[in-house]
Structures are given as C-alpha cells and as structure tokens.
Amino acid sequence: MSHHSFRGPLLALLTAVMPAPPGRAGEALLQEKLLPATSVQESLDEEIARLRKAVALALPQDHAKAHYDLGNALLKKGTFDEADENFRKAIRLAPQFAPAHDRLGVALLRQGKAADAVAAHVKAIELDPRISSAHVNLGAALLTMGKRLEARDSCRKAIELDPKNARAYLQLGQVLDGDEAVASFRRCIELDPAFPEAYHKLGLTLRNSGRWDEAIACYQKAIALSPATAAPYRSLGDALKALRRLDEAEQAYRRAQELERPKK
C-alpha cells in the first residue's frame, strides 16, 4: 500500500487532536477535548479520598488490604513515593501478602530503583509463584537493568501461568527482535485490542524493518486510543519525516511537544 493512501485519514486524525484556532468555537472544542481526561482525574482523586477514609476506619484485620488498595490508586495517579509508602505499610502488617510486594516493585521501578524492584518482585514470587503479573513486572525491572535473557524467561513464565496475559506478551515483545517481536505484540493486541502501548511498540518494531506504512497505521491507532500520550505522536513524526511528508511530521511533532510541556 502506498504511503499516500494514509494521507487523508492521517490529516483528519491530526486535525481532530490538534488545538482549534483561537476564538469562541475553538475554545469550546478544546474544552470538550479536555473533559474526559479531567473527569478521569477527578474520579481518581475521589477514589483516593475514599480510600484514605477507608484506611482510617479499617478494622485491624483489614488494614493491610486498605493500604494496598490506596497504594494502587496512588500508583495509578503517578504519586509513586506515597504509593511506595502504603505498600510498605501493607507489608509490615501482612508480610506474607505477595501482591503487596509485587506492587511495591512496580512503585520502585517507577522511581528509578530497578534493583530494589527486582528484589520486591522476587519476594512476591517466593511467596506465591503463581502470580503471573509478578513475573511480568520482574521482567520489566530486569530489562531496565539490561538483563534481556532473564527478562525474556520471566515473561515466558508469566505466559505459561496465564496464556491470556496481554501485558506479558507486550513485555516479551520488548526483549525479542524482528518477526518474533512483531508476533508477540500482535498477540498482545489480539488479547487486548484497546492497548495503546502495544500498537506503539508494534509500530516501532515495524519501523525498524522499514515497514513504514504499517508503522504509521499502528501509531495512528495508538493515538486514537490514547490521544493525550506524547510518545506515539513523536514516533509518528519520525516516520513521516523519513517519508518526506514534512508538513504532517511537523504537526505530529508540535502535538508531542504540547503534551510534553509541564502542566502549570
């Protein structure tokens, strides 16, 4: 398929997500675009407030689970240090609570503490080897440390435990190359068709093989699923630039920069 066949849909997509021209109509459109993200943030803040109350009111036997639930909500919001604190409280109250060790590892990796994250995931697996997510998360931490073979084995173990674990295929694809990586990302998408990161990673792999049109289609899908994420726009810009579609590339880069700009 010629790359020109993507020009119409691509321009429509970029136009839909780019800010409207100044003026009352443009302001109304921009507000409409922002509403879903704002609503999600308000909903998450409300959930965190509710979970804080639950921690304060929890019976002694429920304290560990209450801190674990609060930690997960804080992790979702991106408040990694406080999530870390709550997972540690859950572990102090219930040292054998394997999921709390696993989620602590996620919070540690998000804080750039890969070695500590590995230790937390290993502990979770020691407590309950059947937790597929712990093997996936261990793979992510190992990959961050450059231990690709160990990361691959960890992801394959996760798939063995849960063949329908989409994130395991996503993580596995990142430690494979070429057609094997493509197959892993495609399997991830089969299991979870609304997984924007999988489309983005698939696009990057296809790009490395010179399959530009397919890569562009993947970036477009990632953007459609997660229009407030900058990375697919930047990758789209790179692909368009390589194909000398410079005006479209500039639009994609501009949108990526807007999303990467620190919020006031």
ABEGO torsion letter per residue (X at the ends): XBAAAAAAAAAAAAAAABBBBBEAAAAAAAAAAAAAAAAAAAAAAAAAAAAAAAAAABBAAAAAAAAAAAAAAAAAAGBAAAAAAAAAAAAAABAABAAAAAAAAAAAAAAGBAAAAAAAAAAAAAABAABAAAAAAAAAAAAAAGBAAAAAAAAAAAAAABAABAAAAAAAAAABBEAAAAAAAAAAAAABAABAAAAAAAAAAAAAAGBAAAAAAAAAAAAAABAABAAAAAAAAAAAAAAGBAAAAAAAAAAAAAAABBBX
